[in-house]
């Protein structure tokens, strides 16, 4: 632990004691996400959670702004009990230690996903503020480039030739055009079981600070094709159809079901490629290697979808002929 870490820990504890009104409060780590925020559970009854978001690394204000927006729209989000925005400390209700990821299994998935979709429909019904960031061409392209730059280039050490780049550019163009053509709503961008917690009137939705206005199929696809948990394709198809039915009944701008399924497939390909790149970046830039263990899950998702669309044959061939052999050579 560095001197900076020690000083931050002292400041965090002093703030927690002042905010809770208990000079004897102690803190123990509750969790840490892929960014720079960390979470600390307080002693005492009831326990609370301190979010520590170092202001030089991760400004807490975007999180607060979107939390308040979602809360006003009826989405169940963590309640903020005290805040010091300049210092980067928040005191939150304690929602417990278990997320949906800890609890979900084959027997309860239908019920838990039904609850998750109830929250998602509320989130998607919230009008995005005029100054809200858009999932525009630049952001979609920047995310896709994470795959070739961080996974293929940095992680696998591949040198992409002109043909490879042409293949990727062509696939990216199709994916970007398809995303921009979808009906646009508020998008969480990481709506999946590890970011949902059992709660009264819940589940409670976490990790929403990167929300944008974007394609309507994105969050539903993220929920059912999770980064850390895979389900049989038949169940995913059933859940997507159920989401579509409920979204249509709620008055959300979903297209007809066949078009929605294609939209979900294609935005899924965009997300899968992006996440593979993010996992490589977390490893090589941020020193967080554990995420790469889930990269094969995303290649399995790609294997299930790409053969359905002839326009992705060049991308499929590139992955089979070049990416997978490079992966095998590394293992």
Order of alpha helices (4+ residues) and beta strands (2+ residues): alpha-beta-beta-beta-alpha-beta-beta-alpha-alpha-alpha-alpha-beta-beta-beta-beta-alpha-alpha-alpha-alpha-alpha-alpha
